Amino acid sequence: SLADQAMELLALLIEEDDENAELWYIMGVAALGASPPDVDTASYHLEKAKELMEVAQERTGESCAEQLCMIDQHITQCDTLKADKEIAAEEEEDEEADM
């Protein structure tokens, strides 16, 4: 799929420059865009992007509030998807227990 191809390319770019918050962010968004979404990969890369963005903000003194807000929105999306997955799994267990 296109998302998988994008993620392969991004992984190579991250190997070249693992301090680039934008690459980590795009990888997280690509993982969310995969079908089905790869929530664990997305969370990992988005958290790393946030960490790098916060370091850059401290180092430069420039505000990265807008970028951090976007990253946080995607992290929230990951958390929602994880919670939905857990609820679905619990409902499935309950149905199996009722049989």
N, C-alpha and C positions, 0 to 999 in steps of 0.2 A: 504494500500500500504506500501511498504518498507520505503518510505520517512516518512509517517505518524508514523510508528512504531519507526523509528529513532528519530523523533521529540518528541514523548512521552517520550522515554528514556532520551533524552537530557534535556527535561523540568524537569524531576526528578533530574538529576545530577546538573542542575543549581540551583534548590531549595536547594541542599546540599552545593553548593559552588558557590555563585553568584559573586565571584570576579575572576573567572577563565575565562580569555579572550578567551582561546581556545574553551571552551564549547560554549560560545556565538557565536564565529565564525562558528563552525561546525553547530550549530542550524541555523544560517543564510544561510549557504550553503545548508543545508537539505531543508529549505523552498524554496530556488531557484530551487532545484531539484525535488520538488513536481510537480505533474501533475494535474492541471495547477500550475505554480509557484505561491507561496504565497508571492508576492512582498512586501507587507506591513510588514509581519512578518520578512521576510529576512532583509529588511532595518533596522527595529528596532534592531534586534539582531546584525547585522554587525556594526551599529553605536555604540552600547554598547561595542562590542569587541574592536573597535578602541579606544574608550575612555579609557577602562581598559588597553589596550596595551600602550597608551601614558602615563598613570599614572605609569605603571611598568617601562617604559623607564626612566622617570624622577627619580623614586625612586632608581633604580639600577644603572643608568648611562650607562647601556648597550644599544647598538643600537638595535632597533626593526624594522629597516627600511624595511627589507625584508618582515616581517609579515605585517607591515602597508601597504606596497605596494600591497600585496595580498588582504588585506581587502578592500583597495580602489578600486581595480579592480572589486571586487564583488559589491561594492556600485555603481560603474559606471554601471555595468550590471543591477542592480535594477532600476537605474534612466532611462536607455534606455528602459527597459520593461515598466516602468510607462508611459514614453513619447509615446511609441508605442500604449499602451492601450488608452491613451487620444486621440491620433490621430484617432484611429479606432472608438472610441465613437463619435468624432466630425463628421467623415465621415458618420456614421450611422445616426446621427441627420440630416445632410444635405440631405441624401437620403430620409428620412422620410418627410422632409420639401418640397421636390420636388414633392411628391405624391399628 
